[in-house]
Amino acid sequence: MNAIKLFESTYHDLPFGILITDYNPNDPKIIYVNPKFIQITGYSFEELLGKNPKIFQGPKTDRAVIDRLKECLHSRSSFFGSTWNYRKNGEPYPLSWTINTIEIDSSPWFLAIEQDLSETAQDQTSMLKYLLKNSQISSRNLLNRISLASVLLGEPEADRAELTDIIQIAVRSLSDLSQLIEFITLNLDDKREI
C-alpha cells in the first residue's frame, strides 16, 4: 500500500483538519489533506496539492509561532501552536495545531492535525453561559470565566454583546462574592471580640 492510500484510509473521516507534507523543512509541499481540512480552508484538494502551507498565512499570523514551527521542523521535534490562518476567501480564522514527523516505509512525512477554533467559539459560549448559571461560585471559577469570555471576544464570529453580558455577570458575581467574604470576615472579627 502506498503512503497516499494509507493516509486516505487512516485520516479521511477524522473530525480535525489533516495536512500532510513531504519531508522538506525548508519548503514542504502538501501531498494530502482530508475533507475536514478542505471544509475549513475552502480550498479543493487539487488547489492544495504541491503547495507550501505558508499559503494559509497572512497579516494576523503570529511570526514568532511560525519561527518556532520552523525550528521544530528542522530538529524533527513535535510542535504545538496557535495562530491565525486564512481561508481561500481571505477570511482569517484562529487555529491550534500540532505537527509531528511520521515514517512510512522508511520515508519521513510531516503530519499536521489542525482545529479551527472559530468552530468551537459558539460551543464555548454556550458552555460558559451554562457554567455561569449552574456551577458553584468561587473567585477562581469567575476569573476563569472572565478570562475565557475575554478570549472569545477576539474570535471573528463572536457574539460580542452576549460575551460582554457574560463578563459583566461574572464581574458582578465576583463583586458579590467579595462583599460576602468581607461580611463574613467582619462577623468573625465581631464574634472574636465578644
VOGU-3710 file (C-alpha; in Angstrom, 3 decimals, decimal comma):
1> mnaiklfest> 0,000/0,000/0,000  1,495/3,362/-0,932  1,647/6,236/1,543  -1,155/8,330/-0,013  -3,615/5,417/0,092  -2,607/4,782/3,688  -3,204/8,468/4,548  -6,619/8,394/2,860  -7,714/5,239/4,653  -6,415/6,464/8,018
11> yhdlpfgili> -7,279/10,181/8,086  -10,211/10,662/5,694  -13,059/10,732/8,234  -11,404/12,426/11,204  -13,192/15,481/12,665  -9,958/17,505/12,570  -8,168/19,025/9,620  -5,306/16,808/8,496  -2,499/18,116/6,299  0,499/16,000/5,286
21> tdynpndpki> 3,572/17,330/3,535  6,730/15,799/2,203  9,723/15,942/4,491  11,448/19,148/3,460  11,786/21,557/6,407  12,798/24,443/4,121  9,976/24,108/1,581  7,397/21,434/2,493  4,847/20,560/-0,206  1,315/19,407/0,554
31> iyvnpkfiqi> 0,668/15,838/-0,548  -2,579/15,096/1,328  -5,453/16,910/3,060  -8,609/15,333/4,419  -12,168/16,561/3,717  -12,351/18,414/7,062  -9,273/20,439/6,103  -10,899/21,281/2,750  -14,063/22,353/4,605  -12,078/24,597/6,970
41> tgysfeellg> -9,957/26,328/4,333  -12,286/26,420/1,326  -9,566/25,129/-0,992  -10,003/21,986/-3,084  -7,516/19,122/-2,859  -6,301/19,925/-6,367  -5,610/23,559/-5,425  -3,504/22,497/-2,429  -1,557/19,594/-3,903  2,124/20,555/-4,217
51> knpkifqgpk> 1,694/23,937/-2,475  3,629/25,141/0,558  1,393/25,500/3,667  2,523/29,124/4,004  -0,321/29,967/1,578  -2,560/29,957/4,684  -0,561/32,722/6,385  -1,465/36,398/6,376  -1,185/39,655/8,334  -2,616/38,240/11,596
61> tdravidrlk> -0,396/35,134/11,537  1,956/35,223/14,530  5,518/35,253/13,120  7,007/34,049/16,412  4,821/30,935/16,267  5,862/30,281/12,654  9,545/30,735/13,569  9,149/28,220/16,400  7,385/25,859/13,974  10,339/26,064/11,558
71> eclhsrssff> 12,783/25,298/14,375  10,747/22,221/15,319  10,599/21,026/11,697  14,373/21,302/11,343  15,012/19,439/14,582  12,292/16,824/13,896  10,679/17,625/17,237  6,944/17,847/17,871  5,251/21,206/17,512  2,069/22,615/19,059
81> gstwnyrkng> 0,878/26,158/18,495  -1,988/28,537/17,870  -2,243/31,443/15,457  -4,433/32,880/12,708  -4,596/31,323/9,256  -6,562/32,447/6,218  -9,231/30,684/4,185  -9,271/30,750/0,400  -11,717/33,689/0,502  -9,242/35,713/2,625
91> epyplswtin> -11,176/35,335/5,883  -8,894/34,876/8,911  -9,631/32,088/11,375  -7,972/31,085/14,654  -6,482/27,628/14,814  -4,438/25,397/17,009  -2,365/22,643/15,523  0,231/20,029/16,169  2,867/18,726/13,779  4,821/15,512/14,102
101> tieidsspwf> 7,172/13,604/11,860  5,840/10,200/10,827  7,647/7,465/8,927  6,111/5,083/6,424  8,290/2,583/4,590  11,389/4,439/5,856  10,141/7,736/4,340  9,527/10,690/6,687  6,483/12,979/6,335  5,153/15,918/8,309
111> laieqdlset> 1,676/15,307/9,752  -0,320/18,344/10,883  -3,544/17,977/12,861  -5,469/21,248/12,931  -8,515/22,540/14,763  -10,439/25,589/13,599  -11,067/27,422/16,876  -13,809/29,605/15,394  -15,959/26,455/15,152  -15,676/25,917/18,894
121> aqdqtsmlky> -16,367/29,531/19,916  -20,148/29,056/19,805  -19,923/25,830/21,837  -17,640/27,532/24,356  -20,050/30,459/24,697  -22,942/28,083/25,397  -20,833/26,161/27,899  -19,742/29,388/29,574  -23,366/30,512/29,979  -24,279/27,150/31,452
131> llknsqissr> -21,376/27,289/33,894  -22,274/30,816/34,974  -25,802/29,721/35,753  -25,189/26,264/37,180  -21,807/25,928/38,861  -20,655/26,794/42,338  -19,475/30,348/42,703  -15,818/30,755/43,534  -13,442/33,542/42,727  -11,241/31,176/40,703
141> nllnrislas> -14,194/29,961/38,591  -15,361/33,506/37,982  -11,893/34,698/36,993  -11,555/31,722/34,642  -14,917/32,573/33,087  -13,944/36,214/32,641  -10,684/35,119/31,043  -12,400/32,655/28,678  -15,032/35,194/27,659  -12,298/37,772/27,037
151> vllgepeadr> -10,502/35,335/24,746  -13,730/34,538/22,929  -14,289/38,258/22,304  -11,305/38,088/19,966  -12,939/35,415/17,794  -14,166/36,667/14,412  -17,603/35,059/14,834  -18,041/36,050/18,485  -21,356/37,480/19,638  -19,811/40,487/21,352
161> aeltdiiqia> -22,946/41,634/23,165  -23,524/38,147/24,557  -19,917/37,732/25,711  -19,889/41,208/27,230  -23,010/40,236/29,201  -21,248/37,076/30,405  -18,251/39,098/31,572  -20,486/41,638/33,334  -22,416/38,857/35,123  -19,159/37,246/36,233
171> vrslsdlsql> -17,733/40,581/37,437  -20,936/41,305/39,402  -20,801/37,786/40,880  -17,161/38,300/41,789  -18,049/41,601/43,439  -20,918/39,910/45,326  -18,556/37,131/46,413  -16,039/39,725/47,588  -18,735/41,522/49,597  -19,868/38,211/51,103
181> iefitlnldd> -16,284/37,384/52,138  -15,921/40,865/53,652  -19,214/40,439/55,550  -18,179/37,015/56,896  -14,752/38,335/57,884  -16,297/41,286/59,745  -18,754/38,978/61,515  -15,916/36,664/62,529  -13,984/39,645/63,867  -17,070/40,802/65,814
191> krei> -17,538/37,322/67,330  -13,883/37,181/68,376  -14,296/40,436/70,295  -17,193/39,022/72,344
//
